[in-house]
Amino acid sequence: MTMPAQTPASTVADQLHAVRASWGWFAVLGLAFIVLGFVALAHVLASTFVTVLYVGALILVGGVVQVIHAFRVKGWGRFFYWLLAGVLYVVAGALMMYNPLLGAGVLTLMIGVALAVEGFFRIAAGIGSRPGKGWGFIVVSGVVTLLLGLIIIARWPVNSVYILGLFLGIDLIVNGVGTLMFGLALREKKS
């Protein structure tokens, strides 16, 4: 007796069933993110420094890997470019870990500038799509993003000690609420 071949639809249904069976894990993960988000908000200074140390460590490791890569591909004629980029990454990561306050200042300024530029481009995109429905929402979103970026830039460097921790806490809470709601929605569809 031959088994029926699995169709893409039956494979998706099997995977969806497996995800639905794990709804409780999604709910617990969401609650954990929410709790961690509130902990981060309660300790924004510590959260900022931990974030800077984490980013600095990632940059440092990336730089070391790039230096190793430069020696592995030295026959490509771009050895010094790879080596210089890797050394710059190592120096930047080491500086961030050595002086987290300086790292927080640099990252905060970069976030402020990025938000301001993103807001400007979002406003332009919204105005450019003016005949279409919903263009006003894009413009409003762009204005909010632009203002947020300008506020961060205007308060820099004073706000450098708490912005990253604030963003981390808010991100954890938003991610937690989304994950919790996803888990609860899976539970409701289980019947």
C-alpha positions as CSV (number, residue, x, y, z in Angstrom):
1,M,0.0,0.0,0.0
2,T,1.4,3.4,-1.0
3,M,1.3,6.4,1.2
4,P,-0.3,9.5,-0.4
5,A,2.3,12.1,-1.4
6,Q,2.4,15.2,0.7
7,T,1.2,18.3,-1.0
8,P,2.5,21.8,-0.1
9,A,-0.8,22.5,1.5
10,S,-0.6,19.5,3.7
11,T,2.9,20.4,4.7
12,V,1.9,23.9,5.6
13,A,-1.1,22.6,7.6
14,D,1.2,20.3,9.5
15,Q,3.6,23.1,10.3
16,L,0.7,25.4,11.3
17,H,-0.6,22.6,13.6
18,A,2.9,22.3,15.2
19,V,3.0,26.1,15.8
20,R,-0.5,26.1,17.3
21,A,0.4,23.4,19.7
22,S,3.2,25.7,21.0
23,W,0.9,28.6,21.7
24,G,1.8,28.6,25.4
25,W,5.5,29.0,24.6
26,F,4.7,32.1,22.6
27,A,2.6,33.5,25.4
28,V,5.4,32.8,28.0
29,L,8.0,34.3,25.7
30,G,5.8,37.4,25.2
31,L,5.4,37.8,29.0
32,A,9.1,37.4,29.5
33,F,9.8,40.1,27.0
34,I,7.3,42.5,28.6
35,V,8.9,41.9,32.1
36,L,12.4,42.4,30.7
37,G,11.2,45.6,28.9
38,F,9.9,47.0,32.2
39,V,13.2,46.1,33.9
40,A,15.1,47.9,31.1
41,L,12.9,50.9,31.5
42,A,13.4,50.9,35.3
43,H,17.2,50.8,34.7
44,V,17.7,52.8,31.6
45,L,21.3,53.8,32.4
46,A,22.3,50.2,33.0
47,S,20.4,49.1,29.9
48,T,22.2,51.7,27.8
49,F,25.6,50.6,29.0
50,V,24.8,46.9,28.5
51,T,23.5,47.7,25.0
52,V,26.7,49.7,24.2
53,L,28.9,46.8,25.5
54,Y,26.9,44.3,23.4
55,V,27.2,46.3,20.2
56,G,30.9,47.0,21.0
57,A,31.6,43.3,21.4
58,L,29.8,42.5,18.1
59,I,31.8,45.1,16.3
60,L,35.0,43.9,17.9
61,V,34.3,40.3,16.9
62,G,33.3,41.3,13.4
63,G,36.6,43.3,13.1
64,V,38.7,40.3,14.2
65,V,36.9,38.1,11.6
66,Q,37.5,40.7,8.9
67,V,41.2,40.9,9.8
68,I,41.4,37.1,9.6
69,H,39.5,37.2,6.3
70,A,42.1,39.8,4.9
71,F,44.9,37.3,5.5
72,R,42.9,34.5,3.9
73,V,42.3,36.4,0.7
74,K,45.5,38.4,0.4
75,G,46.0,37.1,-3.2
76,W,42.9,39.1,-4.3
77,G,44.7,42.4,-4.4
78,R,42.4,44.0,-1.9
79,F,44.3,42.7,1.2
80,F,45.0,46.2,2.6
81,Y,41.3,47.3,2.2
82,W,40.0,44.3,4.1
83,L,42.8,44.6,6.7
84,L,42.2,48.4,7.2
85,A,38.4,47.9,7.5
86,G,38.9,45.1,10.0
87,V,41.4,47.0,12.1
88,L,38.9,50.0,12.2
89,Y,36.2,47.7,13.4
90,V,38.4,46.3,16.1
91,V,39.4,49.8,17.2
92,A,35.8,51.0,17.2
93,G,34.5,48.0,19.1
94,A,37.4,48.2,21.6
95,L,36.7,51.9,22.2
96,M,33.0,51.3,22.7
97,M,33.8,48.6,25.3
98,Y,36.5,50.7,27.0
99,N,34.4,53.8,27.1
100,P,30.7,52.9,27.0
101,L,29.7,56.6,27.6
102,L,31.4,57.7,24.4
103,G,29.9,54.7,22.6
104,A,26.5,55.7,23.9
105,G,27.0,59.2,22.7
106,V,28.0,58.1,19.2
107,L,25.2,55.6,18.8
108,T,22.6,58.1,20.1
109,L,23.7,60.7,17.6
110,M,23.6,58.2,14.8
111,I,20.1,57.1,15.8
112,G,18.9,60.7,15.9
113,V,20.4,61.5,12.5
114,A,19.0,58.3,11.0
115,L,15.5,59.0,12.4
116,A,15.6,62.6,11.1
117,V,16.7,61.4,7.6
118,E,14.1,58.6,7.6
119,G,11.4,61.0,8.6
120,F,12.3,63.4,5.8
121,F,12.3,60.6,3.2
122,R,9.0,59.2,4.6
123,I,7.4,62.7,4.3
124,A,8.6,63.0,0.7
125,A,7.3,59.5,-0.1
126,G,3.9,60.3,1.3
127,I,3.6,63.6,-0.6
128,G,4.8,61.8,-3.7
129,S,2.0,59.3,-3.4
130,R,-0.6,62.0,-2.7
131,P,-3.3,60.9,-5.2
132,G,-3.4,57.5,-3.6
133,K,-5.4,56.6,-0.5
134,G,-3.6,56.8,2.9
135,W,-0.8,59.2,1.8
136,G,-1.6,61.4,4.8
137,F,-0.8,58.6,7.2
138,I,2.6,58.2,5.6
139,V,3.2,61.9,6.0
140,V,2.1,62.0,9.6
141,S,4.4,59.0,10.3
142,G,7.2,60.8,8.7
143,V,6.6,64.0,10.7
144,V,6.6,62.0,13.9
145,T,9.8,60.2,13.0
146,L,11.5,63.5,11.9
147,L,10.5,65.2,15.1
148,L,11.7,62.3,17.2
149,G,15.1,62.4,15.4
150,L,15.3,66.2,15.8
151,I,14.5,65.9,19.5
152,I,17.2,63.3,20.0
153,I,19.7,65.5,18.1
154,A,18.7,68.6,20.0
155,R,19.1,66.9,23.4
156,W,22.4,65.2,22.5
157,P,24.8,64.4,24.2
158,V,22.8,64.8,27.5
159,N,20.3,62.1,26.4
160,S,23.0,59.6,25.4
161,V,22.9,58.0,28.8
162,Y,19.3,56.9,28.6
163,I,18.1,56.8,24.9
164,L,19.5,53.4,24.1
165,G,18.1,51.9,27.3
166,L,14.7,53.6,26.6
167,F,14.6,52.2,23.1
168,L,15.6,48.8,24.3
169,G,12.8,48.8,27.0
170,I,10.2,50.0,24.6
171,D,11.3,47.5,21.9
172,L,11.1,44.6,24.4
173,I,7.6,45.6,25.6
174,V,6.3,46.0,22.0
175,N,7.8,42.7,20.9
176,G,6.5,41.0,24.0
177,V,2.9,42.3,23.5
178,G,3.1,41.2,19.8
179,T,4.4,37.7,20.7
180,L,1.9,37.3,23.6
181,M,-1.0,38.3,21.3
182,F,0.2,35.9,18.6
183,G,0.3,33.1,21.1
184,L,-3.1,33.9,22.4
185,A,-4.5,34.1,18.9
186,L,-3.0,30.6,18.2
187,R,-4.8,29.2,21.3
188,E,-8.1,30.6,20.2
189,K,-7.8,29.0,16.8
190,K,-6.9,25.6,18.3
191,S,-10.6,24.5,18.6
